[in-house]
Amino acid sequence: MTAHVNGIDLFYEVTGSGRPLILVHGNGEDHTIFDEAVAVLRESFTCYGADSRGHGRSTPLAELAGGLHYTDMARDIVCLLEQLDLRNAVFYGFSDGGIVGLLAAGQTDRITDLIVSGANLTPRGVKAGLRLRFRLSYLWKKDPLTRLMLQEPRITDADLAKITARTLVLAGDGDLIREAETRRIAAGIPGAQLRILPGEDHGSYIVHSPKIGEILRDYLLGREDG
């Protein structure tokens, strides 16, 4: 399905039944990275797998007159929630999707549960070696997706403090994001929980893996049962 929101066409796929759960992928990916997770979640949630602007089947990069920015990507999600009139929604975001979630959750009360994996507040939240590889890659290819990660996000402590959704912050113990950054995110969101997952890297438990589906299901349904 495609929704015209915030000046772009946003593609999303709907699967399952129950409480709405929005899933947003990382840089250079699309909603299909969550196929295995959705297979776990579809029995309990209506899963909305969205392709961020400039990705997948949404409006392509070449047609984005203002370039690619996390603030626009977050606004796209807020507009989608409003257009579909989704309330009491869960938002799950991985990497860039996690950044989108941090920004979107501070703008709407329609997101009542927020779970993010491998998100960062500024480019310096990414480990130094990877930032260097990004810089070298951008010098060679001039890829706007790489430029986005080099220049953004710019999320402040005040932005985090605006988030009222129940929040779970995840990262692997071998993540590409500095652990201090992950801990700062959790500390900055009122009441947020933090889990550092042993034996996992940035996307090992997420990309084409049922593990993140099991984590989300057990966290969300277990809390409701309790």
C-alpha positions as CSV (number, residue, x, y, z in Angstrom):
1,M,0.0,0.0,0.0
2,T,1.1,3.6,-0.5
3,A,0.1,6.7,1.5
4,H,0.7,10.2,0.3
5,V,2.1,11.9,3.4
6,N,4.3,14.9,4.1
7,G,4.8,15.6,0.3
8,I,6.0,12.0,-0.6
9,D,4.6,8.6,-1.3
10,L,5.3,6.3,1.6
11,F,5.0,2.5,0.9
12,Y,4.0,0.2,3.6
13,E,2.9,-3.4,3.9
14,V,0.2,-4.6,6.4
15,T,0.3,-8.0,7.9
16,G,-1.5,-9.7,10.9
17,S,-4.1,-8.5,13.3
18,G,-4.2,-6.8,16.7
19,R,-2.5,-3.7,18.1
20,P,-0.7,-1.6,15.4
21,L,3.1,-2.1,15.3
22,I,5.1,0.1,13.0
23,L,8.5,-1.3,11.9
24,V,11.1,0.9,10.3
25,H,14.4,-0.3,8.8
26,G,17.9,1.0,8.7
27,N,20.0,3.0,6.1
28,G,19.9,1.5,2.6
29,E,17.4,-1.2,3.5
30,D,13.6,-1.7,3.2
31,H,10.8,-3.3,5.2
32,T,11.6,-6.8,4.0
33,I,14.4,-7.1,6.5
34,F,11.6,-7.7,9.1
35,D,9.9,-10.6,7.2
36,E,11.1,-13.2,9.7
37,A,10.1,-11.0,12.6
38,V,6.7,-10.3,11.2
39,A,6.1,-14.0,10.9
40,V,6.5,-14.1,14.7
41,L,4.5,-11.0,15.5
42,R,1.6,-11.3,13.1
43,E,-0.5,-13.4,15.4
44,S,-0.7,-10.7,18.0
45,F,-0.1,-7.4,16.1
46,T,-1.0,-5.7,12.9
47,C,2.4,-5.1,11.5
48,Y,3.0,-2.0,9.3
49,G,6.4,-2.5,7.6
50,A,7.3,0.9,6.1
51,D,9.9,1.9,3.5
52,S,11.5,5.2,4.6
53,R,11.6,8.0,2.0
54,G,14.4,7.4,-0.4
55,H,14.3,3.7,0.2
56,G,12.4,0.7,-1.1
57,R,9.2,1.5,-2.9
58,S,8.7,4.9,-1.4
59,T,9.5,8.2,-3.2
60,P,13.1,7.7,-4.4
61,L,16.1,9.8,-3.5
62,A,16.2,11.5,-6.9
63,E,12.8,13.0,-6.4
64,L,13.4,14.4,-2.9
65,A,14.0,18.1,-3.7
66,G,15.1,18.9,-0.1
67,G,17.5,16.0,0.2
68,L,17.2,13.3,2.9
69,H,16.8,14.2,6.6
70,Y,15.8,12.2,9.7
71,T,13.4,15.0,10.7
72,D,11.4,14.5,7.5
73,M,11.5,10.7,7.9
74,A,10.1,11.1,11.4
75,R,7.4,13.5,10.2
76,D,6.4,10.9,7.5
77,I,5.7,8.4,10.2
78,V,3.7,10.8,12.3
79,C,1.6,11.8,9.2
80,L,1.1,8.1,8.4
81,L,-0.2,7.4,11.9
82,E,-2.6,10.4,11.6
83,Q,-3.8,9.5,8.1
84,L,-4.5,5.9,9.1
85,D,-5.8,7.0,12.5
86,L,-3.6,4.6,14.4
87,R,-3.6,5.0,18.1
88,N,-1.9,3.1,21.0
89,A,0.7,2.1,18.5
90,V,4.0,0.4,19.0
91,F,7.0,1.8,17.1
92,Y,10.0,-0.4,16.5
93,G,13.0,1.1,14.7
94,F,16.4,-0.4,13.8
95,S,19.5,1.9,13.3
96,D,18.2,4.8,11.2
97,G,14.7,3.6,12.0
98,G,15.6,3.9,15.7
99,I,16.6,7.5,15.1
100,V,13.3,8.1,13.3
101,G,11.5,6.6,16.3
102,L,13.2,8.9,18.8
103,L,12.2,11.9,16.8
104,A,8.7,10.8,16.0
105,A,7.8,9.7,19.5
106,G,8.4,13.2,20.8
107,Q,5.9,14.6,18.3
108,T,2.8,12.4,18.9
109,D,0.9,10.6,21.6
110,R,-0.2,8.0,19.1
111,I,3.0,6.1,19.8
112,T,2.6,4.6,23.3
113,D,5.4,2.0,23.1
114,L,8.8,2.8,21.6
115,I,11.5,0.2,21.0
116,V,14.7,1.2,19.3
117,S,17.8,-0.8,18.4
118,G,21.2,0.6,17.5
119,A,20.2,4.2,17.4
120,N,22.4,7.2,17.9
121,L,21.9,10.8,18.8
122,T,24.7,12.4,16.8
123,P,27.2,11.1,14.2
124,R,29.8,10.8,16.9
125,G,27.7,8.1,18.6
126,V,28.9,5.8,15.9
127,K,32.2,4.1,16.7
128,A,35.2,6.0,15.3
129,G,36.4,3.3,12.9
130,L,33.1,3.1,11.2
131,R,32.8,6.9,10.9
132,L,36.2,6.9,9.1
133,R,34.9,4.3,6.7
134,F,31.8,6.4,6.0
135,R,34.0,9.5,5.3
136,L,36.2,7.6,2.9
137,S,33.2,6.0,1.2
138,Y,31.5,9.4,0.7
139,L,34.7,10.9,-0.8
140,W,34.6,8.2,-3.4
141,K,30.9,7.6,-4.1
142,K,29.1,10.8,-2.9
143,D,26.2,8.7,-1.7
144,P,23.5,10.8,-0.1
145,L,22.7,7.9,2.3
146,T,26.2,8.0,3.6
147,R,26.1,11.8,3.8
148,L,23.0,11.5,6.0
149,M,24.9,9.4,8.5
150,L,27.9,11.7,8.5
151,Q,25.9,14.9,9.1
152,E,22.9,13.7,11.2
153,P,21.1,13.2,13.5
154,R,21.3,16.0,16.0
155,I,19.0,14.8,18.8
156,T,19.3,16.7,22.1
157,D,18.6,15.7,25.7
158,A,15.6,18.0,25.5
159,D,14.3,16.0,22.5
160,L,14.6,12.8,24.5
161,A,12.8,14.3,27.5
162,K,9.8,15.0,25.3
163,I,9.2,11.2,24.8
164,T,6.3,10.0,26.9
165,A,6.0,6.5,25.4
166,R,7.1,3.5,27.4
167,T,10.5,2.9,25.9
168,L,12.9,0.0,25.5
169,V,16.4,0.8,24.2
170,L,18.3,-2.2,22.7
171,A,21.8,-2.7,21.3
172,G,24.2,-5.6,20.8
173,D,27.3,-5.8,23.0
174,G,29.2,-5.8,19.7
175,D,27.2,-2.9,18.2
176,L,28.5,-0.3,15.8
177,I,27.0,2.3,18.2
178,R,29.1,3.3,21.2
179,E,27.7,1.8,24.4
180,A,27.9,5.2,26.1
181,E,25.6,6.6,23.4
182,T,23.1,3.8,23.9
183,R,23.1,4.3,27.7
184,R,22.7,8.1,27.2
185,I,19.6,7.5,25.1
186,A,18.1,5.3,27.8
187,A,19.0,7.7,30.6
188,G,17.5,10.6,28.7
189,I,14.0,9.1,28.2
190,P,11.8,9.2,31.3
191,G,11.4,5.6,32.6
192,A,13.2,3.9,29.7
193,Q,14.5,0.4,30.0
194,L,17.9,-0.6,28.6
195,R,19.0,-4.0,27.3
196,I,22.5,-4.7,26.0
197,L,22.3,-8.1,24.2
198,P,25.3,-10.4,24.7
199,G,26.7,-12.0,21.6
200,E,24.9,-9.7,19.1
201,D,26.3,-7.0,16.8
202,H,24.4,-4.1,15.2
203,G,22.0,-6.1,13.1
204,S,22.6,-9.8,13.9
205,Y,19.4,-10.2,15.9
206,I,17.3,-8.1,13.5
207,V,18.0,-8.3,9.8
208,H,16.2,-11.4,8.4
209,S,16.1,-12.8,11.9
210,P,13.1,-14.0,14.1
211,K,15.0,-13.0,17.2
212,I,13.8,-9.4,17.2
213,G,10.2,-10.6,16.7
214,E,10.5,-12.8,19.8
215,I,12.1,-10.0,21.8
216,L,9.2,-7.6,20.9
217,R,6.5,-10.2,21.4
218,D,7.8,-11.3,24.8
219,Y,8.4,-7.7,26.0
220,L,5.1,-6.3,24.9
221,L,2.8,-9.2,25.7
222,G,4.7,-10.1,28.9
223,R,4.2,-6.6,30.2
224,E,0.5,-6.7,29.4
225,D,0.1,-10.1,31.2
226,G,1.9,-8.6,34.2
